[in-house]
């Protein structure tokens, strides 16, 4: 008799339910593949801009047509990246909150935070530096612990390394991103433009492995959540698709 059946027998609860998170995971993975492709495109575009600026630094002259084409290309890529970034934030927060919310719906009493903190942890200053990774780790660990209680043969996967690496790259990427934004308002000389272009390339290079780690984490957590859903259904619980 598993844990849930024991609880039912004792009459403490009648039925449990969790909300399906598989579609949100799929959408999130797809959008981060798009981000990866756009970031690679951005690196190539920034490289051509950097070469243009280096040539201008040597010759002290930039062909107007070439400069306009570069500005147009960079502008279009920047706008598309911004739109995709906003979409990715919304999709990530929706997936993240539901994953954490399912632990609450399973009546796990010892969770460290309320469900809403899965969103607010990214917004509140200072707390945003450490709370999101704590919640991600809690989702990874406690989801598997719940499965283990329902299926004693389940082997828990350790996700500490990939989650820690993802968060490290996320912090570094954000730090460089802020530097890029700051230098964007001080690009009055070719030297400053070159410096800003180099910083942008470095930022994009870090964002690629960061995005790939998000894909990996979400993919593996989605598998874990699917296993949890199976165990909940076996125990007579419900999966709500909404």
DRENMAR-646045 format. One line per field, with one value per residue (C-alpha): residue in three letters; x, y, z. Coordinates in steps of 0.5 Angstrom, whole numbers. Example, Ala and Ser with C-alpha at 12.3 -4.5 7.8 and 13.67 -1.06 7.14 Angstrom:
2
residuo <- [ALA|SER] $
xx <- [25|27] $
yy <- [-9|-2] $
zz <- [16|14] $
This chain:
242
residuo <- [UNK|UNK|UNK|UNK|UNK|UNK|UNK|UNK|UNK|UNK|UNK|UNK|UNK|UNK|UNK|UNK|UNK|UNK|UNK|UNK|UNK|UNK|UNK|UNK|UNK|UNK|UNK|UNK|UNK|UNK|UNK|UNK|UNK|UNK|UNK|UNK|UNK|UNK|UNK|UNK|UNK|UNK|UNK|UNK|UNK|UNK|UNK|UNK|UNK|UNK|UNK|UNK|UNK|UNK|UNK|UNK|UNK|UNK|UNK|UNK|UNK|UNK|UNK|UNK|UNK|UNK|UNK|UNK|UNK|UNK|UNK|UNK|UNK|UNK|UNK|UNK|UNK|UNK|UNK|UNK|UNK|UNK|UNK|UNK|UNK|UNK|UNK|UNK|UNK|UNK|UNK|UNK|UNK|UNK|UNK|UNK|UNK|UNK|UNK|UNK|UNK|UNK|UNK|UNK|UNK|UNK|UNK|UNK|UNK|UNK|UNK|UNK|UNK|UNK|UNK|UNK|UNK|UNK|UNK|UNK|UNK|UNK|UNK|UNK|UNK|UNK|UNK|UNK|UNK|UNK|UNK|UNK|UNK|UNK|UNK|UNK|UNK|UNK|UNK|UNK|UNK|UNK|UNK|UNK|UNK|UNK|UNK|UNK|UNK|UNK|UNK|UNK|UNK|UNK|UNK|UNK|UNK|UNK|UNK|UNK|UNK|UNK|UNK|UNK|UNK|UNK|UNK|UNK|UNK|UNK|UNK|UNK|UNK|UNK|UNK|UNK|UNK|UNK|UNK|UNK|UNK|UNK|UNK|UNK|UNK|UNK|UNK|UNK|UNK|UNK|UNK|UNK|UNK|UNK|UNK|UNK|UNK|UNK|UNK|UNK|UNK|UNK|UNK|UNK|UNK|UNK|UNK|UNK|UNK|UNK|UNK|UNK|UNK|UNK|UNK|UNK|UNK|UNK|UNK|UNK|UNK|UNK|UNK|UNK|UNK|UNK|UNK|UNK|UNK|UNK|UNK|UNK|UNK|UNK|UNK|UNK|UNK|UNK|UNK|UNK|UNK|UNK] $
xx <- [0|3|3|-3|-7|-5|-7|-14|-15|-14|-19|-15|-16|-21|-17|-11|-10|-5|-5|-2|5|7|4|8|14|14|12|18|23|21|22|29|31|29|32|39|38|37|43|47|45|46|53|54|51|55|62|60|59|65|69|66|68|75|76|73|78|84|81|77|71|65|61|54|51|54|53|46|45|49|44|38|40|42|36|31|35|35|27|26|30|26|20|22|25|18|15|20|19|12|12|18|14|8|11|15|9|5|11|12|4|3|8|3|-3|0|-1|7|7|14|15|20|15|8|6|6|14|15|14|15|22|25|22|24|31|36|32|32|39|38|31|29|35|33|25|28|32|26|22|27|28|21|18|22|21|14|15|19|14|9|14|19|23|24|31|32|36|41|40|45|50|46|42|48|51|45|44|52|51|45|48|54|50|45|51|54|48|47|54|52|46|50|55|50|49|56|58|60|67|69|73|67|63|68|68|60|60|65|61|55|58|61|54|51|56|54|47|47|50|45|39|41|41|34|32|36|33|26|26|28|24|18|20|20|13|10|12|9|3|3|3|-2|-7|-5|-7|-14|-12|-14|-9|-13|-11|-12] $
yy <- [0|7|13|16|10|10|17|15|9|14|19|25|27|24|25|29|33|36|41|38|42|38|43|49|45|44|51|53|49|51|58|57|53|60|64|60|61|68|69|65|70|76|74|73|80|83|80|84|90|89|88|94|99|96|98|105|106|104|108|113|113|108|107|110|105|99|103|104|96|94|99|96|89|90|94|88|83|87|88|80|78|83|80|73|75|78|71|67|70|69|62|61|64|60|54|55|57|51|46|49|50|42|41|45|42|35|38|38|42|43|47|53|58|60|58|66|66|63|69|74|71|74|81|83|86|82|76|75|73|67|65|63|58|55|54|51|46|45|43|38|35|35|33|26|25|25|20|16|16|13|8|6|3|10|13|20|24|29|36|40|41|43|48|51|52|55|60|62|63|67|71|73|74|79|83|83|85|91|93|93|97|102|103|103|110|112|110|117|114|109|106|106|103|97|96|95|91|86|86|84|78|76|77|73|67|66|66|60|55|58|57|50|49|51|47|41|43|44|37|33|36|35|27|27|31|26|20|24|25|17|16|20|17|10|12|15|22|27|31|37|40|47] $
zz <- [0|-2|2|-2|0|7|8|4|9|15|12|12|5|-1|-7|-9|-16|-20|-26|-32|-34|-40|-45|-42|-42|-49|-51|-46|-50|-57|-55|-52|-58|-62|-57|-58|-66|-65|-61|-66|-71|-67|-65|-73|-74|-68|-71|-78|-74|-70|-77|-80|-74|-74|-81|-80|-74|-79|-85|-81|-85|-86|-92|-91|-95|-91|-84|-86|-88|-81|-77|-80|-79|-72|-71|-74|-70|-64|-64|-66|-60|-55|-57|-56|-50|-47|-49|-46|-39|-39|-41|-36|-31|-32|-33|-26|-22|-24|-23|-16|-15|-16|-10|-6|-9|-7|0|2|8|9|3|4|0|-2|-9|-11|-9|-16|-19|-14|-13|-20|-19|-12|-11|-8|-7|-14|-14|-10|-9|-16|-16|-9|-11|-18|-13|-9|-15|-17|-11|-8|-14|-14|-7|-7|-13|-9|-3|-8|-12|-7|-14|-17|-17|-15|-20|-17|-21|-17|-22|-28|-24|-21|-27|-30|-25|-25|-32|-31|-26|-31|-37|-33|-30|-37|-40|-35|-37|-45|-44|-40|-45|-50|-48|-48|-55|-58|-61|-65|-59|-55|-60|-61|-54|-54|-59|-56|-50|-54|-57|-50|-47|-53|-52|-45|-47|-51|-46|-41|-46|-47|-40|-39|-45|-41|-34|-37|-41|-35|-30|-35|-35|-28|-27|-32|-28|-22|-26|-27|-20|-18|-23|-21|-14|-16|-16|-22|-27|-29|-36|-36] $
